[in-house]
């Protein structure tokens, strides 16, 4: 009963931008963030190494595996998963639930595992999911390689994960194709969905 009572307190709306690594989720959110600073943008926790150009608290909070596992034991995550067979990624429970209780618009990027976990915990009326599609696997492969040097084994893991994720795109409320070089168009469509959906809050 405690969970049900907690859920009934949500008056905001959570927008999950879903898709595989390299699909443009983070870039779309950064563009939305630049226009709508009043929305809440929770930052994920991860045990992966920080890449060149990244900083703590930007796209992620970077923590050790020991610290992450301690947070799991203490029940701090709304959802978490092991991605690409080695690194933990997770969403802080309070970073999502507290803004929703305040009636805020919350925008968050997740992979399909995160989406499947969160949709079982947040009521449908408070949740909207948008899947970021890519043209094809060769397009996605090129995007992943442009982000930095990775091993052939790691590349195969990511492409295999991406195939599984794209097979579940239809589970989301909306799908937006993010064509290479046309990020502005993708942002426009995501923004349009968000603005149409939040009308019901006011």
N, C-alpha and C positions, 0 to 999 in steps of 0.2 A: 504493500500500500504506500510505503514511503516514496517509491519511485513515481507512482502515479500522481501523488500529491505534488511532487516536485515538478513533474511535467506540466501539470495544469497551471503552473505559475508562468509559463513561457508566453510572452506577448510579442516577442520579436520574431524575426525570420532569419533562418540560416541558409545561405547559398553555398553549396558545395560545387567547386569547379573541379571536375573529375577528369582523369585521363592518364595515359602512360607517361613515363619519363620522356621529355623532349617534345611533348605535344603543345607546349606554350602556356601551360596553366599559370606559372609564376609571372610571366611577362604580361599576360592579360590582367592579372590581379594588380600588378604594379601600376598599370595604366589606369585602372579603375580607382585605385588608391589615390592617384594624383588628382583625380577629379572629385572624389567623394571622401574627404578626410573625416567626415563624421561617422562613417561606417566603422565597425570593429573588424580588425584583421588579425586574428590569432596566429601566432608563430609556432610552427611545429618543433618538436624535439627530435633529434637524430643522433645516432652514434657514428655516422659516417664522417670522414675527414672533410675539413673545410677546403673548398676549391679556391683557386686564385680569383681575387676580386670579391670574394664573399666576406662577410663580417658577422660576428656574433649578434643575434637578435634581428638580423636582416630577413633572410628567407627562413632561417632555422636558429634554434638554440642548440649548440653543439655540446654534447655531454658524453662522458665515458659510458661504457657498457655497464659498469658497476653502478654508476649513478642512475642510469635508466632503469635497471632492474630493481633498484631500491624504490624508485617512483612507482613501478608496477606493484610492488608489494604493499605500498602505502595507499594504493587505489587512486592515484592522481590522474590517471589517463581515462579519457572518454573512450578512446580506442587506441590500439597500437598493433604493429605488425612487423614481421621480419621481411624485408624487401630485398630482392635479388640474392636471396639465400644467406646474407651475412649481416646487414645493418638493420638496427631497430629504427622505426619512425613512429611517432605518437602524437596525439592531440590532447593537450591538457584539458581536463574536465571543466575546471572553473573558468578557463579562458573562453569557453563556448557557452556554458550554462548561465553565468552571471550576466553577460550582455543580453542574452535572450530574455532573462527575467526582467531586465530594464526596458525591454521593448525595442532593442537596437537591431539594426541590420548587420548581420555577421557574414563576412565573406571569407571562405577558407578553401585552400586547395588540398585535395586528397587523391590517393590512388583508389582503385576499385575496392581493395580490401577495406580501406578506411571508410569508404562510402557504405559498404555493406554492413559494417559495424554500427556506424552512426545512425543509419536509417532505422535500426531496430531500437534505438534509444531516444530519438527525438520524434515527437508527433508529426504526422504527415502535414498538418496544417502549418507547421512552423519550419518546414524543410523544402527546399527547391534544389534539384540537382541538374547541373549542366555539364554534359560530356564534351570534351575537346577532341575532335577527330582530326586525323591527318590524312593526306591524300592516299598514301600507300606505305608499305613497309620500307621501300627504298628511300622515300622522303624522310621517314622517321630515323632511319639509319644515318642519313646525312646530318640530320640535326644533332643527334647524339654525338657523332664524331666531331662536329664543330664546337661542341662545348668543352672539349679537352681530350687529351690522349687517354685511352683506356685499353685494357687488354682485349684480345679477341674473345676470351672466355667471358669477360664482363659484358662485352657487346652482345654476345649470344644470349646471355641471361636476360638482358634488358629487352631484347627483341622478342624473346620467348614470353616474358611477362606482358609485353605490349600486346601480343596476339591474343592472350587470354583476356586482357582488359577490354580490348576493342570488341571482342565477342559478346561482352556484356553491356555495350553502350546503350542498348535499347531499354535497360533497366532504369536509366535516368529520365527525368522529366523532359529535358531538351537535349539536342545535339547541335553543336556548332562546329563547322569545319574550319580549321585554322590552316589555310593554304600558305605555303612558304612565301614570304615577302608581302603578305597581305594581313599583317597583324592588326592594322587599324580597322579593317573590315570585321575581324573577329571580335575586337573589343566593342565595336558598335553594336553587334548582335547580342553580346552578353549584357551590355549596359541596358539595351532595350528590354531584355527579359527581366532584369532586376527591377527596373523602374515600373514595369507593368505589374509585376508580382507584389511589390510593396504598397501599391495603391490600397490593397485590402487592409493594411495596417492603420490607415488614417481615415 
